[in-house]
Amino acid sequence: MADGFEMQEDGTLVEVNLSRDRLETHSVYCIVDEATKSIFLWKGRLSGVRKKFIGAHVANRMRNEQGTTFRVHSVDEGDETSGFFTALERCNSDTP
């Protein structure tokens, strides 16, 4: 299972149901994927520098909370990997 979160300007996270068609170019999202021990930080093409900076800080904080076996992967809109899309699919699935 994976959990999706949208980054807010103040550094807080709002849990959201994510899918490919719900990724907004002005937003920054974190996906915590238990199956691969990954935290994906997805940065929309039109998201602000401040939101991207805060997102990087929060993703690292999430990594520390999850444990050092987790890795943070920074993903820019348009440069998504298959691993990112697999984690994204897990956000709406009960299957690990």
N, C-alpha and C positions, 0 to 999 in steps of 0.2 A: 504494500500500500504506500501511496505517496500523498503528501499534504501540500496544497497550494496556498500561498499567501501573497497578497498585494501590499506593496510597500507604500506607506503614507509619508507625507512630507515631514512629519514630526518623528519619524523613526519607528512608529508602531506598525504592526502587521494586522491585516484583516484577512481571515481565512476565506477563501473563495473557491468555487468549483471552476477549475480551469480546463480548457480544451483549446485546440488550435484556433478555432474561430472566436474564442473569447480573449485572446491575447491582444491588448490594445497598445498601439504604438507609442502612446504618451505615458505608459506605465512601466513599472519595474516589479517583477514577481520573484518569489523564492519558492522553489519546490524542494521539499525534503523527501528523498526517496530512500526508504529503509532497506529495500531490496538490494540496492547497489551501494548503500552507505554514501550517498551523494547529496549535496545541496547545490541545486542549480540556481544561479542568479541570472534571470533573463532580463535584459535591458532593451526596452523599446527604442526604436530609432529616434523618436521625437521626445523621449523622456529627458528631463532636465539633469544637468550636471550634479546638482545638489541631491536629487533623488537617487542617482547612480552611486554617489559617494556614500550616502546613508545606507543604501542597499548593500554595498560591499561591507560596511561596518557590521550591519545586522547579520549578514550571512556568516561572517566570521564568528560573531557571538553565538549564533545558532550552532555552528560547528563545535564550539567549546562546550555548549550545553549537551549536544548529542554524543560527543566523545571524539577523541583524536583519530579514530578509524574513519570518520567521515571526511570527505574531501569537498571543497567548494569549487564549482566549475562556473566560470563567468561565460555567459552566452549572449552575444549581440543578435538583435533581430536580423534575420536573413542569413545568419551563420550557425543555425541550429544543427545539432548532431542527432544521429539516430538514438543515442542514449538519452538525450533530452526529450525527444518525442515519446520514447518508451515510458519515461517517468511521467510525462504529461498525461499519457493514457491511463497510468495507474492512479492518477488523481480522482478519476471518476469510476474506479473499480475497487472491488473488495478482494481482487486476486493479487497476491504478492508478486 
